[in-house]
């Protein structure tokens, strides 16, 4: 069964989370975390996203982000192009 179409709109706030398969680590070390944050910064510059809060744990992360444009999916595509596990958005 196909997933329902994600609702996007300007000024929306989303909770995005990503967890490793079988809760395995997604970050090897602090260098991995730094690269991840650099890529997130690039996504924010390209999309205009505003990150209000984030947490990076060894096996998952959370973002609280605002999308000034209706561009959550476009930003996640950019993020996945740079390499990332599947993420869930609430």
C-alpha positions in Angstrom: 0.0 0.0 0.0 1.3 3.4 -0.9 2.1 6.0 1.7 -0.3 9.0 1.9 0.9 12.2 0.3 2.7 14.4 2.8 0.9 17.7 3.4 3.2 20.7 3.0 2.6 24.4 3.5 4.5 27.6 4.1 5.4 28.3 7.7 4.9 24.7 8.8 6.8 23.2 11.7 7.8 19.6 11.6 9.4 17.0 13.9 11.7 14.9 11.8 13.4 11.8 13.3 15.6 9.1 11.9 16.6 5.9 13.6 19.1 3.2 12.5 17.9 -0.2 11.4 17.3 -2.4 14.4 18.4 0.6 16.4 21.9 0.3 15.2 24.2 3.3 15.3 24.0 5.8 12.5 27.0 7.9 13.7 30.4 6.3 14.1 32.1 9.3 15.9 32.1 13.0 16.3 33.5 13.5 12.7 30.3 11.8 11.4 28.2 14.1 13.5 30.1 17.2 12.2 29.6 16.1 8.6 26.0 15.5 9.2 25.6 19.0 10.6 27.5 20.5 7.7 25.1 18.8 5.3 22.1 19.9 7.3 23.4 23.5 7.1 23.7 23.2 3.3 20.1 22.0 3.2 19.0 24.9 5.3 20.8 27.4 3.0 19.3 25.9 -0.1 15.7 25.6 1.2 15.4 28.4 3.8 14.6 25.9 6.6 15.0 27.1 10.1 16.1 24.5 12.6 14.7 25.4 16.0 16.1 22.4 17.9 18.0 19.2 17.1 19.5 16.3 19.0 22.0 13.7 17.6 22.1 10.4 19.5 24.3 7.5 18.5 21.5 5.6 16.9 19.0 8.4 15.9 18.4 12.1 15.5 15.5 14.5 15.9 15.0 17.9 14.2 12.4 20.5 15.0 12.3 22.6 11.8 10.2 25.3 10.1 9.8 25.5 6.4 9.2 29.0 5.2 8.2 27.5 1.8 6.2 24.4 1.2 9.5 22.5 0.7 9.9 19.7 3.3 10.1 16.9 0.6 12.5 18.9 -1.6 14.8 19.5 1.4 14.7 15.8 2.4 15.6 14.8 -1.1 18.7 17.1 -0.9 19.5 15.5 2.4 19.2 12.0 1.0 21.3 12.8 -2.0 24.1 13.6 0.5 23.5 10.2 2.3 21.1 9.6 5.1 19.0 6.8 6.5 15.2 6.9 5.9 13.6 9.5 8.2 10.1 9.8 9.6 8.3 13.2 9.7 5.5 13.9 12.2 
